Amino acid sequence: NIDATAWNDFVRAAPNGHVLQTTAWAQLKSRFGWQTGYALMADANRIYAGAQVLFRPLPVGLGCVAYVPKGPIINWADETSTAILMDALHRLCRAQRAIFLKIEPDEEDNPTCAQRLRERGFRLSSQTIQPRRTILVDLTLGEEAILAQMKSKTRYNIRLAARKDVTVRAGTEQDLDAFYRLMVITAERNRFGVHSREYYETAYRLFVPRGIGQLFLAEYQGEVIAGIMVFAWGDKAWYMYGASSDAHRNRMPNYLLQWEAMLWAKSLGCRTYDLWGIPDEDEETLEAHFLDRHDGLWGVYRFKRGFGGRTMRYIGAWDYIYRPALYRLYCQVLAWRGQG
């Protein structure tokens, strides 16, 4: 059994630690079909490297898939530590009868790390789970300096929302029904999938009372018109879930919500605010199509880009295959579902 406190402290202190590697996230996923295991490089006093692994059983006794979201947490430049941890990780996955292991390290895209992964038998996967590219807002600056780095239209809209009587407050469990209704409306409008209401409720209960998550709601004349759920761990914060009504969109509630969330994260000592997902295109393409593209994530990109920040591309998803025939079948089923 893992020492949850020691593991969470390790994740909090690691430069590439991430909320998706916390035990609270494992508890969330465990309610929805996943099991958890840990591979560690540690002694009696300290964890040096590790991975929180999620396992999802496959039907009819075919084994399971293994997934490390935003991990392993390791210094990839240290060949000895990498070798020890990878051996432990493969032993764990084979013991669980995994057909393959997918990892998505919280590492910026670089050829050295990619080469290390290839040398260790991983192959770059086309099936990513987490966003490959994002925007990180620097929270170490003062409030006025953060605003100054935003596009003028974004600053204007933050202030416009306040002038148009939009207020933002922290949500309670009693607000989850309203938040979920907005999630469904937003999903239908923008054609993306959402989790169940129970998922958001579980996330709220696991993170918000501990001070490592917050539900923010924007209201106009007592009506909830938009909401976001954000998470914080160590010196980082992430915006993951957002929703808005079809009504009162001219009051720009989403801009004020993000600003209040940034101020909350800053008050906790977070140094970065991750806006969580933009189109995976190079900087020139992103800027070239800033105004004329409206499909997919492009509308989201225009909104997020307005907050300034640095565009970052991660190393992506990498698969290590234990059972090639079942892995090919698994990929074929995914492709078939994608076409359906």
C-alpha positions as a Markdown table, in Angstrom:
| # | Residue | x | y | z |
|---|---|---|---|---|
| 1 | Asn | 0.0 | 0.0 | 0.0 |
| 2 | Ile | 1.2 | 3.5 | -0.8 |
| 3 | Asp | 1.8 | 6.1 | 1.9 |
| 4 | Ala | -0.7 | 8.7 | 0.6 |
| 5 | Thr | 0.9 | 11.6 | 2.5 |
| 6 | Ala | 4.4 | 10.8 | 1.4 |
| 7 | Trp | 3.3 | 10.3 | -2.2 |
| 8 | Asn | 1.3 | 13.5 | -2.4 |
| 9 | Asp | 4.2 | 15.4 | -0.8 |
| 10 | Phe | 6.5 | 14.0 | -3.5 |
| 11 | Val | 4.1 | 15.0 | -6.3 |
| 12 | Arg | 3.7 | 18.5 | -4.8 |
| 13 | Ala | 7.5 | 19.1 | -4.6 |
| 14 | Ala | 8.4 | 17.7 | -7.9 |
| 15 | Pro | 9.1 | 20.1 | -10.8 |
| 16 | Asn | 6.9 | 18.0 | -13.1 |
| 17 | Gly | 4.4 | 17.0 | -10.4 |
| 18 | His | 0.7 | 17.2 | -11.5 |
| 19 | Val | -2.7 | 17.1 | -10.0 |
| 20 | Leu | -3.5 | 14.0 | -12.1 |
| 21 | Gln | -0.8 | 12.1 | -10.2 |
| 22 | Thr | -2.3 | 12.8 | -6.8 |
| 23 | Thr | -4.1 | 10.2 | -4.7 |
| 24 | Ala | -7.3 | 12.4 | -4.8 |
| 25 | Trp | -7.3 | 12.0 | -8.6 |
| 26 | Ala | -6.9 | 8.2 | -8.2 |
| 27 | Gln | -9.8 | 8.2 | -5.8 |
| 28 | Leu | -11.9 | 10.1 | -8.4 |
| 29 | Lys | -11.1 | 7.6 | -11.2 |
| 30 | Ser | -11.6 | 4.6 | -8.9 |
| 31 | Arg | -15.3 | 5.5 | -8.6 |
| 32 | Phe | -15.6 | 5.2 | -12.4 |
| 33 | Gly | -14.0 | 1.9 | -13.3 |
| 34 | Trp | -10.3 | 2.4 | -12.8 |
| 35 | Gln | -8.0 | 0.7 | -10.3 |
| 36 | Thr | -4.7 | 2.2 | -9.1 |
| 37 | Gly | -1.1 | 0.9 | -8.6 |
| 38 | Tyr | 2.2 | 2.6 | -7.9 |
| 39 | Ala | 5.7 | 2.0 | -9.2 |
| 40 | Leu | 8.4 | 3.7 | -7.1 |
| 41 | Met | 12.1 | 4.3 | -6.8 |
| 42 | Ala | 12.4 | 5.0 | -3.0 |
| 43 | Asp | 14.1 | 4.2 | 0.2 |
| 44 | Ala | 12.8 | 4.3 | 3.8 |
| 45 | Asn | 13.1 | 8.1 | 3.9 |
| 46 | Arg | 12.3 | 9.4 | 0.5 |
| 47 | Ile | 10.6 | 8.8 | -2.9 |
| 48 | Tyr | 13.0 | 9.7 | -5.7 |
| 49 | Ala | 10.8 | 8.9 | -8.7 |
| 50 | Gly | 7.4 | 7.3 | -9.3 |
| 51 | Ala | 4.3 | 6.7 | -11.2 |
| 52 | Gln | 0.6 | 6.5 | -10.2 |
| 53 | Val | -0.8 | 4.0 | -12.7 |
| 54 | Leu | -4.5 | 3.7 | -13.6 |
| 55 | Phe | -5.7 | 0.2 | -14.7 |
| 56 | Arg | -8.9 | -0.3 | -16.6 |
| 57 | Pro | -10.1 | -3.9 | -17.0 |
| 58 | Leu | -11.0 | -5.1 | -20.6 |
| 59 | Pro | -14.0 | -7.3 | -21.3 |
| 60 | Val | -14.1 | -11.1 | -21.2 |
| 61 | Gly | -10.8 | -11.5 | -19.3 |
| 62 | Leu | -8.5 | -10.0 | -21.9 |
| 63 | Gly | -6.5 | -8.2 | -19.2 |
| 64 | Cys | -6.4 | -4.4 | -18.9 |
| 65 | Val | -5.0 | -1.2 | -20.2 |
| 66 | Ala | -2.5 | 0.7 | -18.0 |
| 67 | Tyr | -2.3 | 4.5 | -18.1 |
| 68 | Val | -0.1 | 7.1 | -16.4 |
| 69 | Pro | -1.6 | 10.5 | -16.8 |
| 70 | Lys | 0.9 | 13.3 | -16.6 |
| 71 | Gly | 3.7 | 10.9 | -15.4 |
| 72 | Pro | 5.9 | 9.2 | -14.6 |
| 73 | Ile | 7.4 | 11.8 | -12.3 |
| 74 | Ile | 11.1 | 11.5 | -12.9 |
| 75 | Asn | 14.2 | 13.3 | -14.0 |
| 76 | Trp | 14.4 | 11.9 | -17.6 |
| 77 | Ala | 18.0 | 13.1 | -17.9 |
| 78 | Asp | 19.0 | 10.7 | -15.1 |
| 79 | Glu | 19.5 | 7.4 | -16.9 |
| 80 | Thr | 19.9 | 5.2 | -13.8 |
| 81 | Ser | 16.7 | 6.5 | -12.1 |
| 82 | Thr | 14.8 | 6.1 | -15.4 |
| 83 | Ala | 16.0 | 2.5 | -15.8 |
| 84 | Ile | 15.1 | 1.5 | -12.3 |
| 85 | Leu | 11.6 | 3.1 | -12.4 |
| 86 | Met | 10.8 | 1.7 | -15.8 |
| 87 | Asp | 11.7 | -1.8 | -14.7 |
| 88 | Ala | 9.4 | -1.4 | -11.7 |
| 89 | Leu | 6.6 | 0.0 | -13.9 |
| 90 | His | 6.8 | -2.9 | -16.4 |
| 91 | Arg | 6.8 | -5.4 | -13.5 |
| 92 | Leu | 3.6 | -3.8 | -12.1 |
| 93 | Cys | 1.9 | -3.7 | -15.5 |
| 94 | Arg | 2.8 | -7.3 | -16.4 |
| 95 | Ala | 1.5 | -8.5 | -13.0 |
| 96 | Gln | -1.8 | -6.7 | -13.8 |
| 97 | Arg | -1.9 | -8.4 | -17.2 |
| 98 | Ala | -1.8 | -5.1 | -19.1 |
| 99 | Ile | -1.9 | -5.4 | -22.9 |
| 100 | Phe | 0.0 | -2.1 | -23.1 |
| 101 | Leu | 1.1 | 0.9 | -21.0 |
| 102 | Lys | 0.3 | 4.5 | -22.1 |
| 103 | Ile | 2.2 | 7.3 | -20.5 |
| 104 | Glu | 1.7 | 11.1 | -21.0 |
| 105 | Pro | 4.6 | 12.8 | -19.1 |
| 106 | Asp | 4.2 | 16.3 | -18.0 |
| 107 | Glu | 7.3 | 17.2 | -20.0 |
| 108 | Glu | 7.7 | 19.9 | -22.7 |
| 109 | Asp | 8.3 | 18.4 | -26.2 |
| 110 | Asn | 12.0 | 17.9 | -26.8 |
| 111 | Pro | 14.0 | 15.5 | -28.9 |
| 112 | Thr | 16.2 | 14.3 | -26.1 |
| 113 | Cys | 13.3 | 13.0 | -24.0 |
| 114 | Ala | 11.6 | 11.5 | -27.1 |
| 115 | Gln | 14.8 | 9.6 | -28.0 |
| 116 | Arg | 15.0 | 8.3 | -24.4 |
| 117 | Leu | 11.5 | 7.0 | -24.7 |
| 118 | Arg | 12.2 | 5.3 | -28.0 |
| 119 | Glu | 15.3 | 3.7 | -26.6 |
| 120 | Arg | 13.2 | 2.3 | -23.8 |
| 121 | Gly | 10.8 | 0.6 | -26.3 |
| 122 | Phe | 8.0 | 3.2 | -26.3 |
| 123 | Arg | 6.3 | 4.3 | -29.5 |
| 124 | Leu | 4.6 | 7.7 | -30.0 |
| 125 | Ser | 0.8 | 7.2 | -29.9 |
| 126 | Ser | -1.8 | 9.0 | -32.0 |
| 127 | Gln | -4.3 | 8.4 | -29.2 |
| 128 | Thr | -3.7 | 11.2 | -26.7 |
| 129 | Ile | -5.9 | 11.5 | -23.6 |
| 130 | Gln | -4.7 | 14.9 | -22.2 |
| 131 | Pro | -4.3 | 18.0 | -24.4 |
| 132 | Arg | -1.0 | 18.0 | -26.3 |
| 133 | Arg | -0.8 | 21.8 | -26.3 |
| 134 | Thr | -1.9 | 24.4 | -23.8 |
| 135 | Ile | -1.4 | 28.0 | -22.6 |
| 136 | Leu | 0.3 | 28.8 | -19.3 |
| 137 | Val | -0.3 | 32.1 | -17.6 |
| 138 | Asp | 2.5 | 33.4 | -15.3 |
| 139 | Leu | 1.0 | 34.2 | -11.9 |
| 140 | Thr | 4.3 | 35.3 | -10.3 |
| 141 | Leu | 3.6 | 38.8 | -11.7 |
| 142 | Gly | 1.5 | 41.4 | -9.9 |
| 143 | Glu | -2.2 | 41.6 | -10.7 |
| 144 | Glu | -1.7 | 44.7 | -12.9 |
| 145 | Ala | 1.2 | 43.1 | -14.8 |
| 146 | Ile | -0.9 | 39.9 | -15.4 |
| 147 | Leu | -3.7 | 42.1 | -16.8 |
| 148 | Ala | -1.2 | 44.1 | -18.9 |
| 149 | Gln | 0.0 | 40.9 | -20.7 |
| 150 | Met | -3.6 | 40.1 | -21.8 |
| 151 | Lys | -5.0 | 41.3 | -25.1 |
| 152 | Ser | -6.8 | 44.6 | -24.7 |
| 153 | Lys | -10.2 | 43.0 | -25.7 |
| 154 | Thr | -9.8 | 40.5 | -22.9 |
| 155 | Arg | -9.0 | 43.1 | -20.3 |
| 156 | Tyr | -12.0 | 45.1 | -21.6 |
| 157 | Asn | -14.3 | 42.1 | -21.3 |
| 158 | Ile | -13.2 | 41.3 | -17.7 |
| 159 | Arg | -14.2 | 44.9 | -16.7 |
| 160 | Leu | -17.3 | 44.8 | -18.9 |
| 161 | Ala | -18.7 | 41.8 | -17.0 |
| 162 | Ala | -18.3 | 43.6 | -13.7 |
| 163 | Arg | -20.0 | 46.7 | -15.2 |
| 164 | Lys | -22.9 | 44.6 | -16.5 |
| 165 | Asp | -23.6 | 43.4 | -13.0 |
| 166 | Val | -22.1 | 39.9 | -13.3 |
| 167 | Thr | -20.8 | 38.6 | -10.0 |
| 168 | Val | -18.6 | 35.6 | -9.3 |
| 169 | Arg | -18.7 | 33.5 | -6.2 |
| 170 | Ala | -17.5 | 30.1 | -4.9 |
| 171 | Gly | -20.0 | 27.4 | -5.6 |
| 172 | Thr | -21.3 | 24.9 | -3.0 |
| 173 | Glu | -22.5 | 21.3 | -3.4 |
| 174 | Gln | -26.0 | 22.7 | -3.7 |
| 175 | Asp | -24.9 | 24.5 | -6.9 |
| 176 | Leu | -23.8 | 21.3 | -8.7 |
| 177 | Asp | -27.2 | 20.8 | -10.3 |
| 178 | Ala | -27.0 | 24.2 | -11.8 |
| 179 | Phe | -23.4 | 23.7 | -12.9 |
| 180 | Tyr | -24.2 | 20.3 | -14.5 |
| 181 | Arg | -27.2 | 21.8 | -16.4 |
| 182 | Leu | -24.8 | 24.4 | -17.9 |
| 183 | Met | -22.4 | 21.6 | -18.8 |
| 184 | Val | -25.1 | 19.8 | -20.8 |
| 185 | Ile | -26.1 | 23.1 | -22.5 |
| 186 | Thr | -22.5 | 23.8 | -23.4 |
| 187 | Ala | -21.8 | 20.3 | -24.7 |
| 188 | Glu | -24.8 | 20.5 | -27.0 |
| 189 | Arg | -23.8 | 23.9 | -28.2 |
| 190 | Asn | -20.2 | 23.0 | -28.9 |
| 191 | Arg | -20.6 | 19.3 | -29.7 |
| 192 | Phe | -18.4 | 17.7 | -27.1 |
| 193 | Gly | -18.9 | 15.0 | -24.5 |
| 194 | Val | -19.3 | 15.6 | -20.8 |
| 195 | His | -19.0 | 13.4 | -17.7 |
| 196 | Ser | -21.9 | 12.3 | -15.6 |
| 197 | Arg | -23.3 | 14.6 | -12.9 |
| 198 | Glu | -21.9 | 12.1 | -10.4 |
| 199 | Tyr | -18.4 | 12.6 | -11.8 |
| 200 | Tyr | -18.4 | 16.4 | -11.1 |
| 201 | Glu | -20.0 | 15.8 | -7.7 |
| 202 | Thr | -17.2 | 13.3 | -6.8 |
| 203 | Ala | -14.5 | 15.7 | -8.1 |
| 204 | Tyr | -16.0 | 18.5 | -6.0 |
| 205 | Arg | -16.1 | 16.4 | -2.8 |
| 206 | Leu | -12.6 | 15.1 | -3.2 |
| 207 | Phe | -10.9 | 18.5 | -4.1 |
| 208 | Val | -12.9 | 21.5 | -2.9 |
| 209 | Pro | -13.2 | 20.7 | 0.8 |
| 210 | Arg | -9.4 | 20.1 | 0.9 |
| 211 | Gly | -8.7 | 23.5 | -0.6 |
| 212 | Ile | -7.2 | 22.1 | -3.8 |
| 213 | Gly | -10.1 | 22.7 | -6.0 |
| 214 | Gln | -12.8 | 25.3 | -6.5 |
| 215 | Leu | -16.1 | 25.7 | -8.3 |
| 216 | Phe | -16.6 | 29.3 | -9.5 |
| 217 | Leu | -20.1 | 30.5 | -10.6 |
| 218 | Ala | -21.0 | 33.7 | -12.4 |
| 219 | Glu | -24.4 | 35.1 | -11.7 |
| 220 | Tyr | -26.6 | 37.8 | -13.1 |
| 221 | Gln | -29.6 | 38.9 | -11.0 |
| 222 | Gly | -29.4 | 35.7 | -9.0 |
| 223 | Glu | -29.3 | 33.4 | -12.0 |
| 224 | Val | -26.2 | 31.2 | -12.6 |
| 225 | Ile | -25.1 | 31.9 | -16.1 |
| 226 | Ala | -21.6 | 30.3 | -16.2 |
| 227 | Gly | -19.3 | 28.2 | -14.1 |
| 228 | Ile | -15.8 | 26.7 | -14.1 |
| 229 | Met | -14.1 | 24.0 | -12.0 |
| 230 | Val | -10.3 | 24.6 | -11.3 |
| 231 | Phe | -7.7 | 22.6 | -9.4 |
| 232 | Ala | -4.5 | 23.6 | -7.6 |
| 233 | Trp | -1.6 | 21.5 | -6.5 |
| 234 | Gly | 1.8 | 22.7 | -5.4 |
| 235 | Asp | 2.7 | 25.8 | -7.4 |
| 236 | Lys | 0.4 | 25.0 | -10.3 |
| 237 | Ala | -3.3 | 25.5 | -11.1 |
| 238 | Trp | -5.4 | 24.0 | -13.9 |
| 239 | Tyr | -8.7 | 25.1 | -15.5 |
| 240 | Met | -10.4 | 21.8 | -16.5 |
| 241 | Tyr | -14.2 | 22.1 | -16.8 |
| 242 | Gly | -16.2 | 25.1 | -17.9 |
| 243 | Ala | -19.8 | 25.8 | -18.9 |
| 244 | Ser | -22.1 | 28.7 | -19.8 |
| 245 | Ser | -25.7 | 29.4 | -20.5 |
| 246 | Asp | -27.0 | 30.4 | -23.9 |
| 247 | Ala | -28.5 | 33.5 | -22.2 |
| 248 | His | -26.5 | 36.7 | -21.2 |
| 249 | Arg | -23.4 | 35.7 | -23.2 |
| 250 | Asn | -23.1 | 39.4 | -24.1 |
| 251 | Arg | -22.2 | 40.1 | -20.4 |
| 252 | Met | -18.9 | 38.2 | -20.8 |
| 253 | Pro | -19.2 | 36.1 | -17.6 |
| 254 | Asn | -16.4 | 33.6 | -18.7 |
| 255 | Tyr | -13.8 | 36.3 | -18.8 |
| 256 | Leu | -14.5 | 37.4 | -15.2 |
| 257 | Leu | -14.7 | 33.8 | -14.1 |
| 258 | Gln | -11.2 | 33.0 | -15.4 |
| 259 | Trp | -9.8 | 36.2 | -13.8 |
| 260 | Glu | -11.2 | 35.3 | -10.4 |
| 261 | Ala | -9.9 | 31.8 | -10.7 |
| 262 | Met | -6.4 | 33.2 | -11.5 |
| 263 | Leu | -6.6 | 35.4 | -8.4 |
| 264 | Trp | -7.6 | 32.4 | -6.3 |
| 265 | Ala | -4.7 | 30.3 | -7.6 |
| 266 | Lys | -2.3 | 33.2 | -7.0 |
| 267 | Ser | -3.6 | 33.5 | -3.4 |
| 268 | Leu | -2.6 | 29.9 | -2.9 |
| 269 | Gly | 0.9 | 30.5 | -4.1 |
| 270 | Cys | 0.5 | 29.0 | -7.5 |
| 271 | Arg | 3.1 | 30.2 | -10.1 |
| 272 | Thr | 1.2 | 29.1 | -13.2 |
| 273 | Tyr | -2.4 | 28.8 | -14.4 |
| 274 | Asp | -2.9 | 26.2 | -17.1 |
| 275 | Leu | -5.8 | 27.0 | -19.5 |
| 276 | Trp | -5.9 | 23.3 | -20.5 |
| 277 | Gly | -6.0 | 22.6 | -24.2 |
| 278 | Ile | -5.8 | 24.5 | -27.5 |
| 279 | Pro | -5.4 | 23.2 | -31.1 |
| 280 | Asp | -2.2 | 21.3 | -31.6 |
| 281 | Glu | -0.7 | 23.6 | -34.3 |
| 282 | Asp | 2.6 | 25.4 | -34.4 |
| 283 | Glu | 2.7 | 29.1 | -33.3 |
| 284 | Glu | 2.7 | 30.5 | -36.8 |
| 285 | Thr | -0.4 | 28.5 | -37.8 |
| 286 | Leu | -2.2 | 29.4 | -34.5 |
| 287 | Glu | -1.6 | 33.1 | -35.1 |
| 288 | Ala | -2.4 | 32.9 | -38.8 |
| 289 | His | -5.8 | 31.4 | -38.1 |
| 290 | Phe | -6.5 | 33.4 | -34.9 |
| 291 | Leu | -9.6 | 35.2 | -36.4 |
| 292 | Asp | -10.7 | 33.1 | -39.4 |
| 293 | Arg | -11.0 | 29.6 | -38.0 |
| 294 | His | -14.1 | 28.6 | -36.0 |
| 295 | Asp | -14.1 | 24.8 | -36.0 |
| 296 | Gly | -13.0 | 22.4 | -33.3 |
| 297 | Leu | -10.9 | 24.2 | -30.6 |
| 298 | Trp | -10.3 | 27.4 | -32.5 |
| 299 | Gly | -13.0 | 29.4 | -30.8 |
| 300 | Val | -11.7 | 28.1 | -27.5 |
| 301 | Tyr | -8.2 | 29.1 | -28.6 |
| 302 | Arg | -9.2 | 32.7 | -29.3 |
| 303 | Phe | -10.7 | 33.0 | -25.9 |
| 304 | Lys | -7.8 | 31.5 | -24.0 |
| 305 | Arg | -5.1 | 33.3 | -26.1 |
| 306 | Gly | -6.6 | 36.6 | -24.9 |
| 307 | Phe | -5.3 | 35.9 | -21.4 |
| 308 | Gly | -1.7 | 36.2 | -22.6 |
| 309 | Gly | 0.6 | 33.5 | -21.3 |
| 310 | Arg | 3.0 | 31.1 | -23.0 |
| 311 | Thr | 2.0 | 28.4 | -25.5 |
| 312 | Met | 3.5 | 25.0 | -24.5 |
| 313 | Arg | 3.5 | 21.7 | -26.3 |
| 314 | Tyr | 4.0 | 18.5 | -24.3 |
| 315 | Ile | 5.9 | 15.4 | -25.3 |
| 316 | Gly | 2.6 | 13.6 | -26.0 |
| 317 | Ala | 1.3 | 10.1 | -25.4 |
| 318 | Trp | 3.7 | 7.0 | -25.7 |
| 319 | Asp | 2.7 | 3.4 | -25.7 |
| 320 | Tyr | 4.7 | 0.3 | -24.5 |
| 321 | Ile | 3.2 | -2.9 | -25.9 |
| 322 | Tyr | 3.2 | -6.1 | -23.9 |
| 323 | Arg | 0.8 | -8.1 | -26.0 |
| 324 | Pro | 1.0 | -7.0 | -29.7 |
| 325 | Ala | -2.0 | -9.0 | -31.1 |
| 326 | Leu | -4.4 | -7.6 | -28.4 |
| 327 | Tyr | -2.9 | -4.1 | -28.8 |
| 328 | Arg | -3.6 | -4.2 | -32.5 |
| 329 | Leu | -7.2 | -5.3 | -31.9 |
| 330 | Tyr | -7.6 | -2.6 | -29.2 |
| 331 | Cys | -6.5 | 0.1 | -31.7 |
| 332 | Gln | -8.8 | -1.3 | -34.4 |
| 333 | Val | -11.8 | -1.1 | -32.1 |
| 334 | Leu | -10.9 | 2.5 | -31.1 |
| 335 | Ala | -10.6 | 3.4 | -34.8 |
| 336 | Trp | -14.0 | 1.7 | -35.6 |
| 337 | Arg | -15.6 | 3.6 | -32.7 |
| 338 | Gly | -14.1 | 6.9 | -33.9 |
| 339 | Gln | -15.7 | 6.4 | -37.3 |
| 340 | Gly | -19.1 | 5.5 | -35.9 |
